[in-house]
Amino acid sequence: MSVASPRQPGGPRVAVVLGSGSVKCAAALGLLRVLKREGIGVDMIVGCSGGSVYAALIAMGHDVDTAEAMTRRLWTRELTARRNHRSLLSVFLPRLFGFDESFGMVDDALILERLKATFGSASIESAGIPLYLTATDFHTGEQVVFESGPIVDAIRASIAIPYVFRPWPIGGRMLVDGFMSDPMPVGVAIRQGANIIVTMGFESPYQQKINSPLRFAFQLSSITSNNLLKSNFAFHNLAHHAEILPIIPEFKDRIHLFDTEKIPYVIEEGERAAERQVPYLRRLLATREESGMPR
Amino acid sequence: MTAGEPAHAVEETRTTAAQAPPRRTRIGVVIGSGSIKCASALGLLRVLEKERIAVDLAVGCSAGGLYASALALGWDLDMTAQRSQEMWQGLFARFDYSAIVRGLFPRLFGGRGPVGLLDERRLKSVLETLYGETTFQEARIPLHLVATDMKTGESVVLSEGRLQDAARASVAIPVLLAPWPVNGRLLFDGGASDPLPVSVAIREGCDIILAMGFENPLNERVGSLMSLVSQTTYITMNNLLKSTYSFYNAAHHAEIIPIIPTFDRHVGLRDSSLHPYMIERGEEAAVKQLPFLRRLLAAS
């Protein structure tokens, strides 16, 4: 069964928003499992950073097991094993090795290859459920929303983690990770007219010890983006009449960037967190359908 | 009221409270983060002084803290402008290049964490000259400076103790200045958690809030790791500025008057000579909002 809903016109528009959170984003598959079990249809999916991978997989109609298997093939430690030596040298000898905005510590050939193996040449507009993927313009700082074009490109831009992967050019713009403009892009679902927004987001983890410039840079990035996450969420909740249901999975241990072996556990926690919101979601769907909310 | 009449005193207090005239409108001034551009705040302060508009509360974030404290301490504005120009000029007179090396090879140099590019001794002597041993308690109106906790990412409001320490922590612009310990917490630039802390003025019960804020300038070209870190941080900080500002505006009934100076030329960190220009732009932005402020004051 697909989650794409053959709903009656006039019913509420349900959106799923998947924020940034690297491996933790796999919890989205737990949410998907719950939505399928409950027969709740989804009208649009928005994804950012790690969430963009799962947003695309779900929008393309993959079931939980397939999507899990695909992401476990896609996201492994080998991705960062090959360093980008030229980039690293350019830190020390910027003139000689031409330090510029395309800096990335990691050779990104493998991630691109894996993304192609996973998504092929599929386009965003061909997905079964309307799909929106977000990135950030490196020069203006603005959020960029993709609603068409190759999925691979949009995801590659959306996951361009600063310092790790180099920014990705699309249409003459240099793009970086979507979390830098909005770590949980509920705003996109609001603008697209969703009435009920089921959203999953994660705070970026803090460094336990800040003993190198890189850790310092990561810490800065976590601090600013976590504050942005909270502020945006507060604003979106307040300013709009759409119902926003946050699904926040809780993890006993720290989940690191490449703890892919923990994906089954992450999915389970996602499922648990989603289940907690089902009764409320059901009530919302019932009242919204009765009142015939405008589409 | 004389001693020995407690019952009467209580009675009198009650009556006074019941018949008290409506509370006077409380005005707060918030100066957000914006490094050297914060000097424009002197233009706003000049307008407030000229128009005899009394301010009840000052809030500052990052470099904005310097000008918020000038307001709260009642410094002479011409003197402050002069000191401000000298400060910015002196800060960039010498880069501490050894900090780059220490930063890149932390183990080699027994580094204990992030370092800053600016000459720490220079800044210390500047803050020493500006504040000496002055404390928050000595300010004429309540003063609050905003910093960010390096460990938890939370916004921290500093309202007591030595101003020198609070200002140093609040202004610790990433990469340029190392974080600073205050009361056992490692603090840095308030811009990373609340770049234009209107929130503090709201919490302190202001009815009218004059808020001067600045977006961080983004670079066309990124030519070093330092500037990449700045660009990355500034992108999220600018988005945070917009987000928090939208939230404060939507969530509260206090009147928030944005005072946003516009610059028709580039103002870089080393452009301390542009002080008269920045102050003029700040003045202009403030004057534009005067009629609205006057109407608000008349209505209250």
Interface residues (C-beta under 8 A of the other chain):
Chain A: V91 F92 P94 F99 D100 E101 F103 T136 F138 H139 T140 G141 Q143 P162 Y163 V176 M180 S181 D182 Y206 I210 N211 S212 P213 F216 A217 Q219 L220 S221 S222 I223 T224 S225 N226 N227 L228 S231 N232 A234 F235 L238 A239
Chain B: G103 L104 P106 G111 R112 G113 P114 T148 M150 K151 T152 G153 S155 P174 A192 S193 D194 L218 N219 E220 R221 V222 G223 S224 L225 L228 V229 Q231 T232 T233 Y234 I235 T236 M237 N238 N239 L240 S243 T244 S246 F247 A250 A251
